[in-house]
């Protein structure tokens, strides 16, 4: 998956499940950069897991909620 897809998915998730954070980042003018950072960190951590023998799916399952899809506020 490319970063733009992750960014788009995370934007929707944050808006719905992290509305306070979403609005604060939007007001501060850093929402898009924070979304990109989250996607890049997800990619980097997934790559590290894959280099240690995890499948792409296993790596995704371990990392996705850390940056892209945090739990509801």
SULRANOR-V447530 format. One record per residue. N is the residue number from 1. SS is DSSP state (~ for helix, > for strand, _ for the rest). PHI is phi as a letter, one per 20 degrees, with the letter a starting at -180 (999 if undefined). D_LAST is the distance of its C-alpha to the last C-alpha in Angstrom with 1 decimal. Layout:
N|SS|PHI|D_LAST / N|SS|PHI|D_LAST
//
This chain:
1|_|999|26.5 / 2|_|e|26.7 / 3|~|f|24.2 / 4|~|f|24.2 / 5|~|f|23.0 / 6|~|f|20.1 / 7|~|f|19.2 / 8|~|f|19.5 / 9|~|f|17.3 / 10|~|f|14.6 / 11|~|g|14.9 / 12|~|f|14.4 / 13|~|f|11.4 / 14|~|f|9.6 / 15|~|f|10.9 / 16|~|e|9.7 / 17|~|d|6.3 / 18|_|c|5.4 / 19|~|f|7.8 / 20|~|f|7.9 / 21|~|f|8.7 / 22|~|g|10.8 / 23|~|f|12.7 / 24|~|f|13.4 / 25|~|f|14.7 / 26|~|f|16.6 / 27|~|f|18.2 / 28|~|f|19.1 / 29|_|m|20.8 / 30|_|c|19.4 / 31|~|g|17.0 / 32|~|f|19.7 / 33|~|f|20.8 / 34|~|f|17.3 / 35|~|f|17.1 / 36|~|f|20.7 / 37|~|f|20.1 / 38|~|f|17.3 / 39|~|f|19.9 / 40|~|f|22.7 / 41|~|f|21.1 / 42|~|f|20.3 / 43|~|g|24.0 / 44|~|f|25.3 / 45|~|f|23.7 / 46|~|f|24.7 / 47|~|f|28.2 / 48|~|f|28.4 / 49|~|f|27.6 / 50|~|f|30.1 / 51|~|f|32.7 / 52|_|e|32.3 / 53|_|n|33.1 / 54|_|f|29.9 / 55|_|f|30.0 / 56|~|g|27.9 / 57|~|f|26.0 / 58|~|f|25.5 / 59|~|f|24.4 / 60|~|g|21.9 / 61|~|f|20.4 / 62|~|f|20.1 / 63|~|d|18.6 / 64|~|g|16.6 / 65|~|e|13.1 / 66|~|f|13.9 / 67|~|c|14.1 / 68|_|e|14.0 / 69|_|c|11.4 / 70|_|f|8.6 / 71|_|f|6.5 / 72|_|f|3.8 / 73|_|f|0.0
//
